[in-house]
Amino acid sequence: MGLLSVSDAILCRVFPTTLPGTAQRWYNKLKPRSIKSFASLLIEFRNRYLTNIPAKTTTSILRSCIQEEGETLRSYTERFNKQAMKIDNLNVDMATEALREGTRFKKLVDKLLVNKPTTFTNLMGIAPKYFELDEGRRAIREKEAKGKDSKEKSRERPKSRSDDRRQRCEERGMATKDEI
């Protein structure tokens, strides 16, 4: 309608035909001659339905997207990407900085400092190159942790028969031969 240079009066008459259900009822309840121009109709409409308009997502949401302790780089990158996709006209430099600040994976941080991506697609193409490295390091740390646990268990001294007898007596509330 804007391309046809249509008058305010026609815009005001056509506008209600685009409204569904409750919005149509709201329009029908407007006082006759209370709207003087299409601009004032839009203001009335926005005031009435402002809470139904989704808030625009900004890059601040990316700054709050931080890799959690124990979260894989793959999981974090997927979460970051989902948030970034909500932002209209995303600034690549801001997204790169947010990813750099949010990740715990230092090799990725180094790569982003050296090679600055020029598009969001480039940015999201860099992180997957480090997924296997992250997962491999996690597997090694997990294996080392299991090895430490088994070494510590083997260091514990085995219980002697007298220790075992003493524990059973204590559980039953009885005195041992040594205590009598």
Steps between C-alpha positions, in 0.01 A plus 500: 500500500790733575638450151172615349501832689155431642333765718466475878125451468542189282774362729268545799222313318722216376690449828213333693462236227847372590414452869412158646263418791560713808680773306196530271271526806729768647479699177120470485477643855691819412283811531384633164718785370756444781776427246618803303777340292659168419797597719267549800335162424841334507582668832171378651560151367859481628397630843232234522712209377853605599539211743435254216791631294807286571798696627790524259793286595829687522863396519481533879341154503819364344712660770299311761546172310793349689636146482411322822746300707515152344302602189649378174612746238251343259207555737606855578545591133156360413342704782691812395392455138132464599517828689683674215237390248241705692688825435417710194799666330752323721835678520769237435763681708265511800409132455868404472584690815207343687605149392860570597396627844245225556699188418729317739692338212822702476612361161181642347560835669851510352369415153237776517763752608726412207241439226214747527196365313334735253158329502296313757526190281881523523475541878279193540730306266803544726367340821417152355867455418562481875212267598706180469793655687270603786334157513837323483640706786188430706539124441865514610413697817220255581735204452765664721240570770390136497865392526554721805189359668614141451851581631355663811278198568796263467698710752235456768612228739291187492295429810632235736274241658518677835392832339210323332396327829528829691274675245233226524507513879465879499204477265329252736587706806723229645844533653797330340743268678761779510258741667401266783 
